[in-house]
Amino acid sequence: MKLSQFEFELPEKLIAEFPADQRDESRLMVVHRDTGKIEHKVFKDVMDYFDDGDVMVVNDTKVFPARMYGNKEKTGAKIEVFLLRELNRESLLWDVLVDPARKIRIGNKLYFGEEDELVAEVIDNTTSRGRTLRFLFDGPYEDFKATITKLGMTPLPKYIKRDPVPEDAERYQTIFANSEGAVAAPTAGLHFSKQLMKRLEIKGIDFTSLTLHVGLGTFRPVDVEDLTKHKMDSEELYINEQTAKIVNEAKANKRKVCAIGTTVSRGLESSVTVDHKLKPFGGWTNKFIFPPYEFKIPDAMITNFHTPKSTLLMMISAYGGHDLIMKAYKEAIKEKYRFYSYGDAMLIL
């Protein structure tokens, strides 16, 4: 398929700037692949579509406060530093993006905090905006991470035009968040409250998790018309033996396996045996899923409403069928569903 087939006009007023008052009271569009039927519900109604023995797979990655603001030595120019990943714990080396990048060269020092609590030196250029920083910090590693957490901000996506507020630290994090390493939230999981999860567990739905540390590649635009030429950024993925066992037993017993989000779907599909079983995994995945593609693991998927021409829209189109998903998006715009990270949800059955 071609990039242009995933274009649509989205009114800016439908981009959610804030989350719903309650996690499980966002709206839910239910899309039935077999009949093409589209239903309009509230998210907590999701439990009506699952039964005893079904499995929900969540992403337990935890977002860290990746956006920092520092000042360049001598000039004092304000520089945004976006922490992507830690390269070396002992040397405190980090892969980052800087903005404005033209001002930042190898050898420059950046100072963070009102009293220069943290200093970093630029030691390499990686891309036009990418740099490798070495943080200069005396003290235990735990104190360094505490300082990063104190000085950093919740990394809301750029399409949310406002500054972060204190509530974002909790709301831009799922209730499953456990393994720190993501710079963006697995947003389908944001709709689950502890109360809803308890009600699902009482009904007999099993929860299990994988870890996929969402990177900024999630938001990187596709700039080639021929999708086969697009390369996805790699992201860290971990699937343990227990999760593989739970998923495989559910599949063997003809129970539904629901992927909570595109990150989970991508993770599951990255580690499948030739006989369509899930296997444990530890490493990196750069799997790019777009139509046509036959999913091996998920029988259902929960997802948010995504940006035009995004890899996330391409993945759910591969899952739900391009024509049906584009029809559903047209209806979502007509019915004024809220889009993107803090927006409403879609359940594809």
Residue pairs with C-beta under 8 A, 6 or more apart in sequence:
1 227
1 290
1 291
1 292
1 314
1 322
2 225
2 226
2 227
3 222
3 224
3 225
3 226
3 227
3 309
4 225
5 322
6 308
6 309
6 310
6 313
6 314
6 317
7 308
7 309
8 308
8 326
8 329
8 330
8 333
9 308
9 333
10 307
10 308
10 333
10 339
11 333
14 333
14 336
14 337
14 338
14 339
14 343
15 159
15 160
15 338
15 339
15 340
15 343
16 160
16 338
16 339
16 340
16 341
16 342
16 343
16 344
17 160
17 161
17 162
17 342
18 342
19 26
19 171
19 190
19 342
20 26
20 342
20 344
22 193
23 43
23 171
23 175
23 190
23 191
23 192
23 193
23 196
24 42
24 43
24 44
24 191
24 192
24 193
24 195
24 196
25 42
25 43
25 44
26 42
26 43
26 191
26 338
26 343
26 344
26 345
27 40
27 41
27 42
27 43
27 337
27 338
27 344
27 345
28 40
28 41
28 42
28 43
28 45
28 46
28 191
28 344
28 345
28 346
28 347
29 38
29 39
29 40
29 41
29 328
29 331
29 332
29 337
29 344
29 345
29 346
29 347
30 38
30 39
30 40
30 41
30 49
30 346
30 347
30 349
31 37
31 38
31 320
31 324
31 325
31 328
31 346
31 347
31 348
31 349
32 38
32 39
32 349
33 320
33 321
33 324
33 348
33 349
34 349
36 324
36 327
38 327
38 328
38 331
40 335
43 191
43 196
43 344
43 345
44 193
44 196
44 199
46 196
46 302
46 347
47 196
47 199
47 200
47 203
47 205
49 300
49 347
49 349
50 56
50 200
50 203
50 205
50 256
50 258
50 300
51 203
51 204
51 205
51 255
51 256
52 203
52 204
52 205
53 204
53 206
53 250
53 253
53 255
54 204
54 205
54 206
54 250
54 255
54 256
54 257
54 258
55 205
55 206
55 207
55 208
55 246
55 247
55 250
55 255
55 256
55 257
55 258
56 200
56 205
56 206
56 207
56 208
56 258
56 260
57 207
57 208
57 209
57 210
57 243
57 247
57 257
57 258
57 259
57 260
57 264
57 268
57 298
58 174
58 176
58 186
58 189
58 192
58 207
58 208
58 209
58 260
58 261
58 264
59 174
59 176
59 186
59 189
59 209
59 210
59 211
59 212
59 214
59 260
59 261
59 263
59 264
59 267
60 174
60 176
60 177
60 178
60 179
60 209
60 210
60 211
61 177
61 179
61 180
61 181
61 182
61 186
61 211
61 212
61 213
61 214
61 263
62 173
62 177
62 178
62 179
62 180
62 181
62 182
63 154
63 155
63 172
63 173
63 177
63 180
63 182
63 183
63 184
63 185
63 214
64 83
64 148
64 149
64 152
64 180
64 181
64 182
64 183
65 148
65 149
65 151
65 152
65 153
65 154
65 155
65 169
66 82
66 83
66 84
66 152
66 155
66 183
67 80
67 81
67 82
67 83
67 152
67 153
67 154
67 155
68 80
68 81
68 82
68 83
68 112
68 148
68 151
68 152
68 153
69 78
69 79
69 80
69 81
69 112
69 153
70 78
70 79
70 81
70 110
70 111
70 112
70 118
70 120
71 77
71 78
71 79
71 110
71 111
71 112
72 79
72 103
72 104
72 108
72 109
72 110
73 108
73 109
73 110
73 111
75 103
77 103
79 98
79 99
79 100
79 103
79 104
79 110
80 98
80 99
81 96
81 97
81 98
81 110
81 112
81 120
81 133
82 96
82 97
82 98
82 99
82 155
82 183
82 216
83 94
83 95
83 96
83 148
83 152
83 183
84 94
84 95
84 96
84 97
84 130
84 183
84 215
84 216
85 94
85 95
85 181
85 213
85 215
86 93
86 94
86 95
87 93
87 94
87 95
87 132
89 141
91 134
92 134
92 135
92 136
92 137
92 144
93 123
93 132
93 133
93 134
94 120
94 132
94 133
94 135
95 126
95 130
95 132
96 130
96 131
96 132
96 133
97 129
97 130
97 131
97 216
98 104
98 129
98 130
98 131
99 129
101 128
101 129
101 131
104 110
104 122
104 131
105 122
105 125
106 122
106 123
106 124
106 125
107 121
107 122
108 121
108 122
109 119
109 120
109 121
109 122
110 119
110 120
110 121
110 122
110 133
111 118
111 119
112 118
112 119
112 120
112 151
113 147
113 151
117 147
117 150
117 151
118 135
118 137
118 147
118 148
118 151
119 135
119 136
119 137
120 133
120 134
120 135
120 136
121 133
121 134
121 136
122 131
122 132
122 133
123 132
123 133
123 134
124 131
124 132
125 131
125 132
126 132
135 144
137 143
137 144
137 147
153 164
154 164
154 168
154 169
154 172
155 183
155 184
156 162
156 164
156 168
156 172
156 341
157 184
157 219
157 340
157 341
158 219
159 307
159 340
160 340
160 341
160 342
171 190
171 342
172 185
172 190
172 341
172 342
173 185
173 190
174 185
174 186
174 189
174 190
174 192
175 189
175 192
175 193
175 194
175 197
176 189
176 192
176 209
178 209
179 211
179 213
179 238
181 211
181 213
181 236
182 213
182 214
182 215
183 214
183 215
183 216
184 214
184 215
184 216
184 218
184 219
184 341
185 214
185 341
186 212
186 214
186 260
186 261
186 263
186 264
187 261
187 304
187 340
187 341
187 342
188 260
188 261
188 262
188 264
188 302
188 303
188 304
188 345
189 260
189 261
190 341
190 342
191 302
191 345
192 260
197 207
200 207
201 207
206 246
206 250
208 242
208 243
208 246
208 247
209 243
210 237
210 238
210 239
210 240
210 243
210 264
210 267
210 268
211 236
211 237
211 238
211 239
212 235
212 236
212 237
212 238
212 263
212 264
212 266
212 267
212 285
213 235
213 236
213 237
214 235
214 263
215 233
215 234
215 235
216 233
217 232
217 233
217 234
217 235
218 311
218 312
219 310
220 233
221 309
221 310
222 230
222 309
222 310
222 311
222 314
223 230
224 230
227 288
227 290
227 314
230 288
230 311
231 286
231 288
232 286
232 287
232 288
232 311
233 286
234 284
234 285
234 286
235 284
235 285
235 286
236 283
236 284
237 267
237 270
237 271
237 281
237 282
237 283
237 284
237 285
238 281
238 282
239 267
239 268
239 271
239 278
239 279
239 280
239 281
239 282
240 280
241 280
243 278
243 280
244 271
244 277
244 278
244 279
244 280
247 257
247 268
247 278
247 297
248 277
248 278
250 256
250 257
251 257
251 276
251 277
251 297
256 299
256 300
257 297
257 298
257 299
257 300
258 298
258 299
258 300
258 301
258 302
259 265
259 268
259 297
259 298
259 300
259 301
259 302
260 302
261 301
261 302
261 303
261 304
262 301
262 303
262 306
262 312
262 315
262 316
264 298
265 289
265 295
265 298
265 301
265 315
265 319
266 285
266 287
266 289
266 315
267 281
267 285
268 278
268 296
268 297
268 298
269 287
269 289
269 295
269 296
269 297
270 281
270 285
270 287
271 278
271 279
271 280
271 281
272 278
272 279
272 296
272 297
273 279
276 296
276 297
278 297
288 311
289 314
289 315
289 318
290 311
290 314
290 315
290 317
290 318
291 314
291 317
291 318
291 321
291 322
292 318
293 318
295 318
295 319
298 319
300 347
300 348
300 349
301 316
301 319
301 320
301 347
301 348
302 345
302 346
302 347
302 348
303 312
303 316
303 345
303 346
303 348
304 339
304 340
304 341
304 343
304 344
304 345
304 346
305 329
305 332
305 337
305 338
305 339
305 340
305 343
305 344
305 346
306 312
306 313
306 316
306 339
306 340
307 313
307 339
307 340
313 325
313 329
316 325
316 346
316 348
317 325
317 326
319 348
320 328
320 348
325 348
328 346
332 339
332 344
332 346
337 343
337 344
338 344
